[in-house]
């Protein structure tokens, strides 16, 4: 059975339903139904291997008992299907009884439906969507393999789905970062803003090739940890991991920043942390108080970097995506965070990414920072990744590919300085130079700028960050002058 056009078929049906508004809602509607289908396939497997297996889902609500059309004229459709879904299925799954002994493989059902809704108002269209998804046989290798690519299509659609784009990091980026981190089976990896699970699955894809025994598979199954605050990406992430044969996806529906960082113990730390933290957001005081005074930034991305520094194992490795604003920012908190990073960790490499990597969601220019917990920073290598030949911008039809990182990967293993037309493309900078530069890490930038109109949100955010940094720099200079002259401001 060919499923190459399944996403298009689903979207075509939902576009004719008055209750579903926009791509983000279509994806959300599609995925909770898909989750139940995938979960039912997993339960079939669990039942096969365990005669005593009991589903957490009431028998009447299991996919096999209401969604499958047995062509006997008894299948739920129209108003009866809407009534069942709205008044029985979703409300019951939201209120499933769980306790501290409930395994994650069952707990994820309640977590998944905590914020899920049925947007569709046409019961016949809903039946069509259910039937299309039921065509997929996740126990068949070909369907399962093909659906991996289909699911990736669903995730990519997020990038252009309004604000939902923040949850998706282009796969080429997660794969490159994972390859450079070079994970080994037995290492534990975390993402504290896991979104749809891109970093988690990239990590799993690498260590899966290292699995040789049943014991190795058990290690594989328990190697990842994620936290996601928002409902839609959490649902997408859980489904993504079930498709990767993770039996108990340890993905919490929570806010990583709401625990005091001073309370973390050794068991709360990880060998590898990879993430693309949300940036541009502002956290309330009740969140900032969870951090030491000098690290209490209002910028969400800054707080996540601080969180990582408290949760990275000795000799652990981290790869993180951060906006330009972090590099050039010199306000009190950003400066303190960068001092801690350089004084306590080895910030060995910064890759300057070209523009439009995250288009059309945002045009903000970003960077990949790689550091480890081995020793304090002695030197940092920079590499400017220019736009590939033939590309003016990345887009949905011309996305970034892993092949575009080939020059970076070749340079990575034999780092040398590169200067083109008088501009640094790759450069080694000493810790003294970084300190003397007032912890402004904005080096090896892009020398040629074309006149380009960015979307208003990106433009405003860029100017706000630059204004805040400049204002703080001016305040510091005025304070130093006034102290020397004995003048109180």
Beta strands, then each sheet from edge to edge (+ up, - down):
strand 1: 189-191
strand 2: 224-228
strand 3: 251-253
strand 4: 270-275
strand 5: 312-323
strand 6: 346-352
strand 7: 366-372
strand 8: 379-384
strand 9: 418-420
strand 10: 423-430
sheet 1: 3+ 2+ 1+ 4+ 5+ 7- 6+ 8+ 10- 9+
end
